[in-house]
C-alpha cells in the first residue's frame, strides 16, 4: 500500500472517529442533562469506556496522517515541482442535512429508551407489591390496626424492614395510612426506620407524609376506595409506586420506592 492510500485511509478513519466523538458527546450530554436511564449497567459502563477507544483511534490516525503528510511535503519540496491544483471536493448539502437530522432522531431514541426502562421498572415494582401482599397478608392486616403507640410503631418497622430485605434488588416498602387530625384527613408514613425506644412518645408530626398536590389527590381517592389502581412516577432514576390495599380494618397504601443509576435496556 503506497503512502497516498495510507494517508487517505488514516484521514477517513480520523473523520469517522470525530463523528463518533460528536455523537458520544451528544448522547452523554442528553443523558446527563435530562437524567435519562436507558441501558443496563454493563452497556452503560461500556459506553462510558468507549470514549477511551475513540480518542485512542483518533490520536493514532492523526499522528500517522501528520507524519506521512510531512514526509510527502518534504519530498515535494526536494523535487521543487510546481504546485498542483488540487481543489477540495465541495460538501454536498444533502449529506450535511442528513447528518444534522440524525441528532433529533438519536435524541428521540434516547427518550424512548428511558420510557421503556421506566415501564419495566413500573412492572417490577407492581410485581413486587403483589408479591409482598401475597406473602405477608396477615402482617398487613396487623399493620392496618393502627395506633400511635411505641409497640405498634416498632412492630410495623420490623415487618417493613424484613419485607424490604426479603429479596435482592427488592424495592423499599413503606406503609401509608390516613388518619383524622383536627378534623382534617392526614396521611401518615411508617417505614422500616421508624423505631422508637420504650421511653419515647411518638407523635403525629413524626409520621406526616409530604407529597405533591397530584399525589395527595390520588391518595385521597385511594383511601376512600374510589380508585384501586396504582400510581407510578419516575424522575432522574428515582421510582415511586403507590399500591392501594383493602384490609378488614381500613384502606392502606403500599409505598414502594427504588432508585437506579442505570436503565433496563440490554442483556
C-alpha positions as CSV (number, residue, x, y, z in Angstrom):
1,X,0.0,0.0,0.0
2,X,1.5,3.3,-1.1
3,X,1.8,6.4,1.0
4,X,-1.1,8.3,-0.6
5,X,-3.5,5.4,0.1
6,X,-2.3,5.2,3.7
7,X,-2.9,9.0,4.2
8,X,-6.4,8.7,2.7
9,X,-7.2,5.7,4.9
10,X,-5.9,7.5,8.0
11,X,-7.9,10.6,7.1
12,X,-11.1,8.6,6.7
13,X,-10.6,6.8,10.0
14,X,-9.9,10.1,11.7
15,X,-13.1,11.7,10.3
16,X,-15.2,8.6,11.4
17,X,-13.6,8.9,14.8
18,X,-14.5,12.6,15.0
19,X,-18.1,11.9,14.0
20,X,-18.3,9.1,16.6
21,X,-16.9,11.5,19.2
22,X,-19.5,14.1,18.3
23,X,-22.3,11.5,18.8
24,X,-20.8,10.3,22.0
25,X,-20.7,13.8,23.5
26,X,-24.3,14.5,22.3
27,X,-25.5,11.2,23.9
28,X,-23.6,11.9,27.1
29,X,-24.9,15.4,27.5
30,X,-28.5,14.3,26.7
31,X,-28.4,11.5,29.3
32,X,-26.8,13.8,31.9
33,X,-28.9,16.9,31.5
34,X,-32.3,15.1,31.2
35,X,-31.5,12.3,33.6
36,X,-32.3,9.6,31.1
37,X,-31.9,5.9,32.2
38,X,-31.7,3.8,29.1
39,X,-29.2,0.9,29.2
40,X,-28.3,-1.6,31.8
41,X,-25.2,-1.3,33.9
42,X,-22.9,-3.3,31.6
43,X,-23.9,-1.4,28.5
44,X,-23.7,1.9,30.3
45,X,-20.2,1.2,31.5
46,X,-19.1,0.1,28.1
47,X,-20.5,3.3,26.6
48,X,-18.5,5.4,29.1
49,X,-15.3,3.4,28.5
50,X,-15.7,3.6,24.7
51,X,-14.6,7.2,24.8
52,X,-11.1,6.0,25.5
53,X,-11.1,3.8,22.4
54,X,-12.4,6.6,20.2
55,X,-9.8,9.0,21.5
56,X,-7.0,6.4,21.0
57,X,-8.0,5.7,17.4
58,X,-8.4,9.4,16.7
59,X,-5.0,10.2,18.2
60,X,-3.2,7.4,16.4
61,X,-4.7,8.2,12.9
62,X,-3.9,11.9,13.4
63,X,-0.3,11.1,14.2
64,X,0.1,8.8,11.2
65,X,-1.6,11.3,8.9
66,X,0.6,14.2,10.1
67,X,3.8,12.2,9.8
68,X,3.0,10.9,6.3
69,X,1.9,14.4,5.1
70,X,5.0,16.0,6.4
71,X,7.0,13.3,4.6
72,X,5.0,14.0,1.4
73,X,5.6,17.7,1.7
74,X,9.3,17.2,2.2
75,X,9.5,15.1,-0.9
76,X,7.6,17.6,-2.9
77,X,9.9,20.5,-1.8
78,X,13.0,18.5,-2.5
79,X,11.8,17.9,-6.1
80,X,10.7,21.5,-6.4
81,X,7.8,20.5,-8.5
82,X,5.2,23.2,-9.4
83,X,2.1,23.2,-7.3
84,X,-0.7,21.1,-8.4
85,X,-4.3,22.5,-8.5
86,X,-5.9,20.1,-6.0
87,X,-9.3,21.7,-5.2
88,X,-11.2,20.1,-2.3
89,X,-14.4,18.4,-3.1
90,X,-17.5,20.5,-2.3
91,X,-19.5,19.1,0.6
92,X,-23.0,18.2,-0.6
93,X,-25.7,20.0,1.3
94,X,-27.8,16.8,1.4
95,X,-25.1,14.9,3.4
96,X,-24.9,17.8,5.9
97,X,-28.7,17.9,6.3
98,X,-28.8,14.2,6.8
99,X,-26.0,14.3,9.4
100,X,-27.8,17.1,11.3
101,X,-31.1,15.2,11.2
102,X,-29.6,12.2,13.0
103,X,-29.3,14.2,16.2
104,X,-33.1,14.7,16.8
105,X,-33.6,11.1,15.8
106,X,-31.0,9.9,18.3
107,X,-32.5,12.2,21.0
108,X,-35.9,10.7,20.4
109,X,-34.5,7.1,20.6
110,X,-32.9,8.0,24.0
111,X,-36.2,9.3,25.3
112,X,-38.0,6.1,24.0
113,X,-35.3,4.0,25.8
114,X,-35.8,5.9,29.0
115,X,-39.6,5.4,28.7
116,X,-39.1,1.7,28.1
117,X,-36.8,1.4,31.1
118,X,-39.4,3.2,33.3
119,X,-42.1,0.9,32.0
120,X,-40.0,-2.1,33.0
121,X,-39.3,-0.6,36.4
122,X,-43.1,0.0,36.9
123,X,-43.8,-3.6,36.1
124,X,-41.1,-4.7,38.6
125,X,-42.5,-2.5,41.4
126,X,-46.0,-3.7,40.7
127,X,-45.0,-7.3,40.8
128,X,-43.0,-6.7,44.0
129,X,-46.1,-5.1,45.6
130,X,-48.3,-8.1,44.6
131,X,-45.7,-10.5,45.9
132,X,-45.4,-8.6,49.2
133,X,-49.1,-8.7,49.7
134,X,-49.4,-12.4,48.8
135,X,-46.7,-13.5,51.2
136,X,-47.5,-11.1,54.1
137,X,-51.3,-10.7,54.1
138,X,-51.6,-11.4,57.8
139,X,-48.9,-8.8,58.6
140,X,-50.7,-6.1,56.6
141,X,-53.9,-6.9,58.4
142,X,-51.9,-6.4,61.6
143,X,-50.4,-3.1,60.5
144,X,-53.7,-1.8,59.4
145,X,-54.8,-1.9,63.0
146,X,-53.2,1.5,63.5
147,X,-52.5,3.1,66.9
148,X,-49.9,5.7,67.8
149,X,-48.2,3.5,70.3
150,X,-44.5,2.7,70.6
151,X,-45.2,-1.0,70.3
152,X,-47.2,-0.6,67.1
153,X,-44.6,1.7,65.5
154,X,-41.7,-0.7,66.3
155,X,-43.6,-3.8,65.2
156,X,-44.6,-2.1,62.0
157,X,-41.0,-1.0,61.4
158,X,-39.7,-4.5,61.9
159,X,-42.2,-6.0,59.5
160,X,-41.5,-3.4,56.8
161,X,-37.7,-3.8,57.3
162,X,-37.9,-7.5,56.8
163,X,-40.2,-7.2,53.7
164,X,-37.8,-4.7,52.1
165,X,-34.9,-7.1,52.6
166,X,-36.6,-10.3,51.6
167,X,-35.0,-10.5,48.1
168,X,-32.1,-9.0,46.2
169,X,-33.0,-5.8,44.3
170,X,-36.3,-5.6,46.2
171,X,-37.8,-2.1,46.5
172,X,-38.0,-0.2,49.7
173,X,-41.5,-0.7,51.1
174,X,-43.4,1.7,53.4
175,X,-46.9,1.9,54.6
176,X,-49.3,4.9,54.2
177,X,-52.3,5.3,56.5
178,X,-54.9,8.1,56.6
179,X,-55.8,9.5,59.9
180,X,-58.1,12.3,61.0
181,X,-56.1,15.0,62.7
182,X,-58.0,18.1,63.9
183,X,-60.9,17.1,61.7
184,X,-58.6,17.0,58.6
185,X,-57.5,13.9,56.8
186,X,-53.8,13.5,57.2
187,X,-51.5,10.9,55.6
188,X,-49.0,9.1,57.8
189,X,-46.0,7.1,56.7
190,X,-44.5,4.2,58.5
191,X,-41.2,2.8,57.3
192,X,-38.5,0.3,58.4
193,X,-36.6,3.0,60.0
194,X,-39.4,4.3,62.3
195,X,-38.2,2.7,65.5
196,X,-38.6,4.2,69.0
197,X,-37.3,3.5,72.5
198,X,-39.5,2.4,75.3
199,X,-39.4,5.8,76.9
200,X,-40.1,7.7,73.7
201,X,-43.5,9.1,72.9
202,X,-44.1,9.3,69.1
203,X,-46.5,12.0,67.9
204,X,-48.5,12.5,64.7
205,X,-46.0,15.1,63.5
206,X,-43.2,12.4,63.4
207,X,-45.1,10.5,60.7
208,X,-46.8,13.1,58.5
209,X,-46.2,12.2,54.8
210,X,-45.2,15.1,52.4
211,X,-46.2,14.8,48.8
212,X,-47.3,16.8,45.8
213,X,-50.9,18.0,45.2
214,X,-51.3,15.4,42.4
215,X,-50.2,12.7,44.7
216,X,-52.4,13.9,47.5
217,X,-55.4,13.9,45.2
218,X,-54.7,10.3,44.2
219,X,-54.2,9.2,47.8
220,X,-57.4,10.8,48.8
221,X,-59.2,8.7,46.2
222,X,-57.3,5.6,47.1
223,X,-58.1,5.8,50.8
224,X,-61.7,6.5,50.1
225,X,-61.9,3.4,47.9
226,X,-62.8,5.4,44.8
227,X,-59.7,4.0,43.0
228,X,-57.9,0.7,43.3
229,X,-55.3,1.4,40.5
230,X,-51.7,2.0,41.3
231,X,-49.8,5.3,40.6
232,X,-46.3,5.3,39.3
233,X,-43.8,8.1,38.8
234,X,-40.2,8.3,37.6
235,X,-37.7,11.1,37.8
236,X,-34.0,11.0,37.3
237,X,-33.6,7.4,38.3
238,X,-36.0,7.7,41.3
239,X,-39.1,5.5,41.0
240,X,-42.2,5.5,43.2
241,X,-45.3,3.3,43.2
242,X,-48.4,3.7,45.3
243,X,-50.3,0.5,45.6
244,X,-53.7,0.5,47.4
245,X,-54.7,-2.4,49.6
246,X,-58.1,-3.1,51.2
247,X,-57.8,-4.8,54.6
248,X,-60.5,-5.7,57.1
249,X,-59.7,-2.6,59.2
250,X,-59.2,0.1,56.6
251,X,-57.7,1.0,53.3
252,X,-53.9,1.3,53.3
253,X,-51.4,2.1,50.6
254,X,-48.1,0.4,49.9
255,X,-45.4,3.0,49.0
256,X,-42.7,1.2,47.1
257,X,-39.6,3.3,46.2
258,X,-36.5,2.4,44.3
259,X,-33.5,4.2,42.8
260,X,-31.3,3.1,39.9
261,X,-28.3,4.6,38.2
262,X,-29.0,2.5,35.1
263,X,-31.8,1.7,32.7
264,X,-33.4,-1.6,31.8
265,X,-32.5,-1.9,28.1
266,X,-29.9,-4.6,27.2
267,X,-29.0,-8.1,28.2
